[in-house]
Amino acid sequence: MIITNLLRVITVRQDGPTERIPRRPPPEFNHSESSIISGVMEEGFLNVALDDANQFGPHAMILLLIAVSSITAVLLLLPSLF
């Protein structure tokens, strides 16, 4: 049996600054002068984590990820304890 791979030749033209997937406009952004914890709390934790309300959005998303993974770990661990 012979298996052949056909190579596709893709040509890319750079006529202008067109993008394959157009960018969406950035969301509203409120710059906060406070620390990370107070910056996240003043806009609301879920608002900052999910909507990037200020510059601490990635930090709040990491905290949300840790919380959700911890809850998932506890729920997966409970059946093995009983």
Biopython code that builds the backbone (N, CA, C, O; Angstrom):
import numpy as np
from Bio.PDB.StructureBuilder import StructureBuilder

atoms = [
    (1, "MET", "N", (0.843, -1.149, 0.000)),
    (1, "MET", "CA", (0.000, 0.000, 0.000)),
    (1, "MET", "C", (0.907, 1.236, 0.000)),
    (1, "MET", "O", (1.893, 1.304, 0.734)),
    (2, "ILE", "N", (0.553, 2.187, -0.824)),
    (2, "ILE", "CA", (1.321, 3.417, -0.942)),
    (2, "ILE", "C", (0.475, 4.575, -0.427)),
    (2, "ILE", "O", (-0.654, 4.788, -0.868)),
    (3, "ILE", "N", (1.032, 5.297, 0.492)),
    (3, "ILE", "CA", (0.346, 6.464, 1.032)),
    (3, "ILE", "C", (1.090, 7.702, 0.539)),
    (3, "ILE", "O", (2.294, 7.852, 0.745)),
    (4, "THR", "N", (0.352, 8.567, -0.106)),
    (4, "THR", "CA", (0.995, 9.775, -0.617)),
    (4, "THR", "C", (0.369, 10.989, 0.053)),
    (4, "THR", "O", (-0.833, 11.020, 0.315)),
    (5, "ASN", "N", (1.163, 11.942, 0.315)),
    (5, "ASN", "CA", (0.692, 13.209, 0.875)),
    (5, "ASN", "C", (0.785, 14.263, -0.213)),
    (5, "ASN", "O", (1.845, 14.473, -0.803)),
    (6, "LEU", "N", (-0.302, 14.905, -0.466)),
    (6, "LEU", "CA", (-0.300, 15.984, -1.438)),
    (6, "LEU", "C", (-0.065, 17.285, -0.693)),
    (6, "LEU", "O", (-0.783, 17.608, 0.253)),
    (7, "LEU", "N", (0.929, 18.017, -1.116)),
    (7, "LEU", "CA", (1.239, 19.283, -0.473)),
    (7, "LEU", "C", (0.386, 20.380, -1.065)),
    (7, "LEU", "O", (0.229, 20.482, -2.282)),
    (8, "ARG", "N", (-0.150, 21.177, -0.208)),
    (8, "ARG", "CA", (-0.915, 22.325, -0.663)),
    (8, "ARG", "C", (0.002, 23.532, -0.684)),
    (8, "ARG", "O", (0.744, 23.782, 0.266)),
    (9, "VAL", "N", (-0.054, 24.256, -1.745)),
    (9, "VAL", "CA", (0.731, 25.471, -1.845)),
    (9, "VAL", "C", (-0.196, 26.636, -1.564)),
    (9, "VAL", "O", (-1.186, 26.855, -2.262)),
    (10, "ILE", "N", (0.146, 27.363, -0.541)),
    (10, "ILE", "CA", (-0.661, 28.497, -0.143)),
    (10, "ILE", "C", (0.120, 29.765, -0.456)),
    (10, "ILE", "O", (1.246, 29.947, 0.008)),
    (11, "THR", "N", (-0.473, 30.609, -1.223)),
    (11, "THR", "CA", (0.176, 31.874, -1.538)),
    (11, "THR", "C", (-0.480, 32.979, -0.722)),
    (11, "THR", "O", (-1.703, 33.047, -0.605)),
    (12, "VAL", "N", (0.335, 33.815, -0.179)),
    (12, "VAL", "CA", (-0.156, 34.917, 0.635)),
    (12, "VAL", "C", (0.226, 36.209, -0.061)),
    (12, "VAL", "O", (1.398, 36.478, -0.321)),
    (13, "ARG", "N", (-0.795, 36.999, -0.354)),
    (13, "ARG", "CA", (-0.553, 38.301, -0.960)),
    (13, "ARG", "C", (-0.681, 39.359, 0.118)),
    (13, "ARG", "O", (-1.585, 39.308, 0.952)),
    (14, "GLN", "N", (0.212, 40.296, 0.093)),
    (14, "GLN", "CA", (0.151, 41.381, 1.058)),
    (14, "GLN", "C", (-0.084, 42.686, 0.316)),
    (14, "GLN", "O", (0.813, 43.521, 0.195)),
    (15, "ASP", "N", (-1.317, 42.846, -0.182)),
    (15, "ASP", "CA", (-1.671, 44.064, -0.898)),
    (15, "ASP", "C", (-1.928, 45.217, 0.061)),
    (15, "ASP", "O", (-1.696, 46.374, -0.288)),
    (16, "GLY", "N", (-2.393, 44.922, 1.234)),
    (16, "GLY", "CA", (-2.740, 45.971, 2.185)),
    (16, "GLY", "C", (-2.821, 45.408, 3.584)),
    (16, "GLY", "O", (-2.480, 44.246, 3.804)),
    (17, "PRO", "N", (-3.259, 46.196, 4.517)),
    (17, "PRO", "CA", (-3.326, 45.740, 5.902)),
    (17, "PRO", "C", (-4.602, 44.957, 6.226)),
    (17, "PRO", "O", (-5.112, 45.047, 7.343)),
    (18, "THR", "N", (-5.116, 44.201, 5.270)),
    (18, "THR", "CA", (-6.322, 43.412, 5.540)),
    (18, "THR", "C", (-5.956, 42.187, 6.372)),
    (18, "THR", "O", (-4.890, 41.594, 6.207)),
    (19, "GLU", "N", (-6.852, 41.835, 7.253)),
    (19, "GLU", "CA", (-6.638, 40.681, 8.121)),
    (19, "GLU", "C", (-7.685, 39.628, 7.815)),
    (19, "GLU", "O", (-8.807, 39.950, 7.424)),
    (20, "ARG", "N", (-7.318, 38.378, 7.991)),
    (20, "ARG", "CA", (-8.270, 37.303, 7.739)),
    (20, "ARG", "C", (-9.419, 37.359, 8.729)),
    (20, "ARG", "O", (-10.579, 37.189, 8.353)),
    (21, "ILE", "N", (-9.102, 37.594, 9.976)),
    (21, "ILE", "CA", (-10.132, 37.736, 11.002)),
    (21, "ILE", "C", (-10.060, 39.174, 11.490)),
    (21, "ILE", "O", (-9.093, 39.554, 12.151)),
    (22, "PRO", "N", (-11.053, 39.968, 11.180)),
    (22, "PRO", "CA", (-10.983, 41.372, 11.589)),
    (22, "PRO", "C", (-11.045, 41.505, 13.101)),
    (22, "PRO", "O", (-11.751, 40.761, 13.782)),
    (23, "ARG", "N", (-10.297, 42.462, 13.606)),
    (23, "ARG", "CA", (-10.261, 42.684, 15.046)),
    (23, "ARG", "C", (-11.499, 43.443, 15.497)),
    (23, "ARG", "O", (-12.025, 44.294, 14.780)),
    (24, "ARG", "N", (-11.947, 43.117, 16.692)),
    (24, "ARG", "CA", (-13.085, 43.843, 17.256)),
    (24, "ARG", "C", (-12.545, 45.047, 18.016)),
    (24, "ARG", "O", (-11.383, 45.051, 18.424)),
    (25, "PRO", "N", (-13.353, 46.040, 18.204)),
    (25, "PRO", "CA", (-12.881, 47.201, 18.964)),
    (25, "PRO", "C", (-12.640, 46.816, 20.425)),
    (25, "PRO", "O", (-13.344, 45.961, 20.961)),
    (26, "PRO", "N", (-11.656, 47.438, 21.069)),
    (26, "PRO", "CA", (-11.373, 47.076, 22.467)),
    (26, "PRO", "C", (-12.520, 47.481, 23.385)),
    (26, "PRO", "O", (-13.221, 48.455, 23.109)),
    (27, "PRO", "N", (-12.715, 46.736, 24.480)),
    (27, "PRO", "CA", (-13.803, 47.069, 25.413)),
    (27, "PRO", "C", (-13.477, 48.331, 26.205)),
    (27, "PRO", "O", (-12.353, 48.831, 26.176)),
    (28, "GLU", "N", (-14.483, 48.831, 26.910)),
    (28, "GLU", "CA", (-14.272, 49.979, 27.798)),
    (28, "GLU", "C", (-13.217, 49.605, 28.837)),
    (28, "GLU", "O", (-13.214, 48.489, 29.357)),
    (29, "PHE", "N", (-12.329, 50.540, 29.132)),
    (29, "PHE", "CA", (-11.215, 50.248, 30.012)),
    (29, "PHE", "C", (-11.050, 51.389, 30.992)),
    (29, "PHE", "O", (-10.864, 52.537, 30.588)),
    (30, "ASN", "N", (-11.116, 51.082, 32.271)),
    (30, "ASN", "CA", (-10.936, 52.081, 33.320)),
    (30, "ASN", "C", (-9.605, 51.828, 34.001)),
    (30, "ASN", "O", (-9.418, 50.799, 34.649)),
    (31, "HIS", "N", (-8.681, 52.766, 33.854)),
    (31, "HIS", "CA", (-7.371, 52.609, 34.475)),
    (31, "HIS", "C", (-7.496, 52.853, 35.975)),
    (31, "HIS", "O", (-8.096, 53.838, 36.405)),
    (32, "SER", "N", (-6.924, 51.949, 36.764)),
    (32, "SER", "CA", (-7.009, 52.044, 38.218)),
    (32, "SER", "C", (-5.621, 52.313, 38.786)),
    (32, "SER", "O", (-4.650, 51.666, 38.396)),
    (33, "GLU", "N", (-5.530, 53.250, 39.690)),
    (33, "GLU", "CA", (-4.254, 53.594, 40.327)),
    (33, "GLU", "C", (-4.007, 52.799, 41.605)),
    (33, "GLU", "O", (-2.955, 52.947, 42.228)),
    (34, "SER", "N", (-4.952, 51.965, 42.002)),
    (34, "SER", "CA", (-4.833, 51.240, 43.265)),
    (34, "SER", "C", (-4.087, 49.921, 43.067)),
    (34, "SER", "O", (-3.665, 49.591, 41.958)),
    (35, "SER", "N", (-3.932, 49.175, 44.162)),
    (35, "SER", "CA", (-3.234, 47.886, 44.109)),
    (35, "SER", "C", (-4.098, 46.844, 43.392)),
    (35, "SER", "O", (-5.242, 47.113, 43.026)),
    (36, "ILE", "N", (-3.539, 45.675, 43.205)),
    (36, "ILE", "CA", (-4.248, 44.619, 42.468)),
    (36, "ILE", "C", (-5.540, 44.236, 43.186)),
    (36, "ILE", "O", (-6.601, 44.170, 42.565)),
    (37, "ILE", "N", (-5.455, 43.985, 44.479)),
    (37, "ILE", "CA", (-6.635, 43.507, 45.210)),
    (37, "ILE", "C", (-7.727, 44.572, 45.241)),
    (37, "ILE", "O", (-8.891, 44.277, 44.969)),
    (38, "SER", "N", (-7.361, 45.798, 45.567)),
    (38, "SER", "CA", (-8.391, 46.840, 45.616)),
    (38, "SER", "C", (-8.863, 47.227, 44.220)),
    (38, "SER", "O", (-10.010, 47.643, 44.055)),
    (39, "GLY", "N", (-8.001, 47.098, 43.208)),
    (39, "GLY", "CA", (-8.419, 47.375, 41.833)),
    (39, "GLY", "C", (-9.426, 46.370, 41.328)),
    (39, "GLY", "O", (-10.351, 46.715, 40.593)),
    (40, "VAL", "N", (-9.244, 45.119, 41.726)),
    (40, "VAL", "CA", (-10.195, 44.081, 41.330)),
    (40, "VAL", "C", (-11.506, 44.246, 42.086)),
    (40, "VAL", "O", (-12.579, 44.079, 41.508)),
    (41, "MET", "N", (-11.429, 44.569, 43.366)),
    (41, "MET", "CA", (-12.634, 44.674, 44.177)),
    (41, "MET", "C", (-13.461, 45.926, 43.873)),
    (41, "MET", "O", (-14.682, 45.903, 44.025)),
    (42, "GLU", "N", (-12.821, 47.011, 43.448)),
    (42, "GLU", "CA", (-13.593, 48.240, 43.201)),
    (42, "GLU", "C", (-14.462, 48.131, 41.950)),
    (42, "GLU", "O", (-15.507, 48.778, 41.880)),
    (43, "GLU", "N", (-14.068, 47.344, 40.978)),
    (43, "GLU", "CA", (-14.874, 47.156, 39.769)),
    (43, "GLU", "C", (-15.763, 45.919, 39.844)),
    (43, "GLU", "O", (-16.659, 45.744, 39.017)),
    (44, "GLY", "N", (-15.520, 45.068, 40.825)),
    (44, "GLY", "CA", (-16.264, 43.814, 40.947)),
    (44, "GLY", "C", (-15.444, 42.680, 40.368)),
    (44, "GLY", "O", (-14.937, 42.779, 39.250)),
    (45, "PHE", "N", (-15.314, 41.602, 41.125)),
    (45, "PHE", "CA", (-14.426, 40.504, 40.734)),
    (45, "PHE", "C", (-14.803, 39.894, 39.386)),
    (45, "PHE", "O", (-13.955, 39.763, 38.504)),
    (46, "LEU", "N", (-16.072, 39.522, 39.225)),
    (46, "LEU", "CA", (-16.476, 38.888, 37.967)),
    (46, "LEU", "C", (-16.451, 39.870, 36.805)),
    (46, "LEU", "O", (-16.151, 39.478, 35.677)),
    (47, "ASN", "N", (-16.755, 41.118, 37.053)),
    (47, "ASN", "CA", (-16.707, 42.128, 35.991)),
    (47, "ASN", "C", (-15.284, 42.303, 35.486)),
    (47, "ASN", "O", (-15.065, 42.422, 34.281)),
    (48, "VAL", "N", (-14.314, 42.319, 36.394)),
    (48, "VAL", "CA", (-12.919, 42.467, 35.986)),
    (48, "VAL", "C", (-12.428, 41.194, 35.300)),
    (48, "VAL", "O", (-11.736, 41.264, 34.284)),
    (49, "ALA", "N", (-12.783, 40.032, 35.849)),
    (49, "ALA", "CA", (-12.284, 38.768, 35.299)),
    (49, "ALA", "C", (-12.876, 38.461, 33.928)),
    (49, "ALA", "O", (-12.159, 38.015, 33.033)),
    (50, "LEU", "N", (-14.154, 38.690, 33.756)),
    (50, "LEU", "CA", (-14.805, 38.288, 32.510)),
    (50, "LEU", "C", (-14.896, 39.399, 31.468)),
    (50, "LEU", "O", (-14.916, 39.120, 30.270)),
    (51, "ASP", "N", (-14.951, 40.655, 31.912)),
    (51, "ASP", "CA", (-15.134, 41.765, 30.967)),
    (51, "ASP", "C", (-13.917, 42.669, 30.835)),
    (51, "ASP", "O", (-13.968, 43.643, 30.084)),
    (52, "ASP", "N", (-12.821, 42.382, 31.538)),
    (52, "ASP", "CA", (-11.616, 43.220, 31.511)),
    (52, "ASP", "C", (-11.956, 44.682, 31.769)),
    (52, "ASP", "O", (-11.668, 45.551, 30.946)),
    (53, "ALA", "N", (-12.569, 44.945, 32.912)),
    (53, "ALA", "CA", (-12.985, 46.309, 33.245)),
    (53, "ALA", "C", (-11.802, 47.228, 33.515)),
    (53, "ALA", "O", (-11.899, 48.433, 33.284)),
    (54, "ASN", "N", (-10.689, 46.686, 33.999)),
    (54, "ASN", "CA", (-9.486, 47.495, 34.194)),
    (54, "ASN", "C", (-8.258, 46.640, 33.872)),
    (54, "ASN", "O", (-8.391, 45.533, 33.351)),
    (55, "GLN", "N", (-7.069, 47.151, 34.179)),
    (55, "GLN", "CA", (-5.842, 46.468, 33.769)),
    (55, "GLN", "C", (-5.565, 45.192, 34.552)),
    (55, "GLN", "O", (-4.614, 44.478, 34.234)),
    (56, "PHE", "N", (-6.365, 44.886, 35.563)),
    (56, "PHE", "CA", (-6.148, 43.686, 36.354)),
    (56, "PHE", "C", (-6.989, 42.505, 35.886)),
    (56, "PHE", "O", (-7.142, 41.537, 36.631)),
    (57, "GLY", "N", (-7.530, 42.554, 34.693)),
    (57, "GLY", "CA", (-8.348, 41.474, 34.154)),
    (57, "GLY", "C", (-7.638, 40.129, 34.108)),
    (57, "GLY", "O", (-8.212, 39.132, 34.546)),
    (58, "PRO", "N", (-6.393, 40.059, 33.587)),
    (58, "PRO", "CA", (-5.704, 38.759, 33.570)),
    (58, "PRO", "C", (-5.441, 38.202, 34.970)),
    (58, "PRO", "O", (-5.492, 36.988, 35.171)),
    (59, "HIS", "N", (-5.160, 39.081, 35.945)),
    (59, "HIS", "CA", (-4.932, 38.603, 37.310)),
    (59, "HIS", "C", (-6.214, 38.029, 37.894)),
    (59, "HIS", "O", (-6.195, 36.981, 38.540)),
    (60, "ALA", "N", (-7.326, 38.717, 37.665)),
    (60, "ALA", "CA", (-8.608, 38.232, 38.173)),
    (60, "ALA", "C", (-9.007, 36.934, 37.485)),
    (60, "ALA", "O", (-9.614, 36.064, 38.109)),
    (61, "MET", "N", (-8.674, 36.797, 36.214)),
    (61, "MET", "CA", (-9.000, 35.554, 35.496)),
    (61, "MET", "C", (-8.196, 34.381, 36.056)),
    (61, "MET", "O", (-8.723, 33.273, 36.157)),
    (62, "ILE", "N", (-6.950, 34.597, 36.416)),
    (62, "ILE", "CA", (-6.148, 33.533, 37.030)),
    (62, "ILE", "C", (-6.746, 33.135, 38.380)),
    (62, "ILE", "O", (-6.820, 31.948, 38.697)),
    (63, "LEU", "N", (-7.173, 34.117, 39.177)),
    (63, "LEU", "CA", (-7.812, 33.796, 40.456)),
    (63, "LEU", "C", (-9.119, 33.030, 40.257)),
    (63, "LEU", "O", (-9.427, 32.114, 41.019)),
    (64, "LEU", "N", (-9.884, 33.404, 39.232)),
    (64, "LEU", "CA", (-11.118, 32.678, 38.924)),
    (64, "LEU", "C", (-10.807, 31.250, 38.486)),
    (64, "LEU", "O", (-11.524, 30.319, 38.851)),
    (65, "LEU", "N", (-9.752, 31.074, 37.713)),
    (65, "LEU", "CA", (-9.339, 29.739, 37.278)),
    (65, "LEU", "C", (-8.941, 28.876, 38.471)),
    (65, "LEU", "O", (-9.294, 27.699, 38.534)),
    (66, "ILE", "N", (-8.209, 29.458, 39.414)),
    (66, "ILE", "CA", (-7.805, 28.710, 40.614)),
    (66, "ILE", "C", (-9.032, 28.318, 41.441)),
    (66, "ILE", "O", (-9.105, 27.199, 41.950)),
    (67, "ALA", "N", (-9.996, 29.237, 41.575)),
    (67, "ALA", "CA", (-11.208, 28.935, 42.344)),
    (67, "ALA", "C", (-12.021, 27.826, 41.695)),
    (67, "ALA", "O", (-12.461, 26.900, 42.377)),
    (68, "VAL", "N", (-12.225, 27.908, 40.388)),
    (68, "VAL", "CA", (-13.025, 26.892, 39.688)),
    (68, "VAL", "C", (-12.315, 25.540, 39.710)),
    (68, "VAL", "O", (-12.964, 24.509, 39.888)),
    (69, "SER", "N", (-11.001, 25.526, 39.534)),
    (69, "SER", "CA", (-10.288, 24.249, 39.557)),
    (69, "SER", "C", (-10.271, 23.646, 40.957)),
    (69, "SER", "O", (-10.298, 22.424, 41.100)),
    (70, "SER", "N", (-10.226, 24.481, 41.990)),
    (70, "SER", "CA", (-10.275, 23.958, 43.360)),
    (70, "SER", "C", (-11.634, 23.335, 43.667)),
    (70, "SER", "O", (-11.713, 22.268, 44.276)),
    (71, "ILE", "N", (-12.690, 24.002, 43.247)),
    (71, "ILE", "CA", (-14.041, 23.458, 43.454)),
    (71, "ILE", "C", (-14.204, 22.152, 42.686)),
    (71, "ILE", "O", (-14.793, 21.202, 43.200)),
    (72, "THR", "N", (-13.690, 22.097, 41.465)),
    (72, "THR", "CA", (-13.764, 20.871, 40.674)),
    (72, "THR", "C", (-12.982, 19.746, 41.338)),
    (72, "THR", "O", (-13.444, 18.605, 41.365)),
    (73, "ALA", "N", (-11.804, 20.052, 41.873)),
    (73, "ALA", "CA", (-10.992, 19.030, 42.539)),
    (73, "ALA", "C", (-11.706, 18.477, 43.766)),
    (73, "ALA", "O", (-11.681, 17.269, 44.002)),
    (74, "VAL", "N", (-12.337, 19.339, 44.544)),
    (74, "VAL", "CA", (-13.069, 18.881, 45.730)),
    (74, "VAL", "C", (-14.246, 18.002, 45.322)),
    (74, "VAL", "O", (-14.493, 16.966, 45.939)),
    (75, "LEU", "N", (-14.973, 18.413, 44.285)),
    (75, "LEU", "CA", (-16.115, 17.615, 43.837)),
    (75, "LEU", "C", (-15.681, 16.255, 43.290)),
    (75, "LEU", "O", (-16.409, 15.273, 43.437)),
    (76, "LEU", "N", (-14.527, 16.186, 42.671)),
    (76, "LEU", "CA", (-14.034, 14.895, 42.177)),
    (76, "LEU", "C", (-13.459, 14.037, 43.307)),
    (76, "LEU", "O", (-13.443, 12.810, 43.206)),
    (77, "LEU", "N", (-12.993, 14.672, 44.371)),
    (77, "LEU", "CA", (-12.417, 13.941, 45.479)),
    (77, "LEU", "C", (-13.474, 13.379, 46.435)),
    (77, "LEU", "O", (-13.248, 12.345, 47.065)),
    (78, "LEU", "N", (-14.614, 14.044, 46.546)),
    (78, "LEU", "CA", (-15.657, 13.631, 47.499)),
    (78, "LEU", "C", (-16.142, 12.197, 47.299)),
    (78, "LEU", "O", (-16.258, 11.476, 48.290)),
    (79, "PRO", "N", (-16.433, 11.736, 46.078)),
    (79, "PRO", "CA", (-16.916, 10.350, 45.953)),
    (79, "PRO", "C", (-15.913, 9.302, 46.404)),
    (79, "PRO", "O", (-16.314, 8.227, 46.850)),
    (80, "SER", "N", (-14.638, 9.579, 46.303)),
    (80, "SER", "CA", (-13.642, 8.585, 46.726)),
    (80, "SER", "C", (-13.489, 8.527, 48.247)),
    (80, "SER", "O", (-12.955, 7.554, 48.780)),
    (81, "LEU", "N", (-13.951, 9.554, 48.939)),
    (81, "LEU", "CA", (-13.850, 9.553, 50.409)),
    (81, "LEU", "C", (-14.994, 8.791, 51.076)),
    (81, "LEU", "O", (-14.846, 8.316, 52.202)),
    (82, "PHE", "N", (-16.118, 8.674, 50.398)),
    (82, "PHE", "CA", (-17.281, 8.015, 51.012)),
    (82, "PHE", "C", (-17.625, 6.726, 50.342)),
    (82, "PHE", "O", (-18.577, 6.057, 50.743)),
]
sb = StructureBuilder()
sb.init_structure("model")
sb.init_model(0)
sb.init_chain("A")
sb.init_seg("    ")
for serial, (resi, resn, name, xyz) in enumerate(atoms, 1):
    if name == "N":
        sb.init_residue(resn, " ", resi, " ")
    sb.init_atom(name, np.array(xyz, "f"), 0.0, 1.0, " ", f" {name:<3s}", serial, name[0])
structure = sb.get_structure()
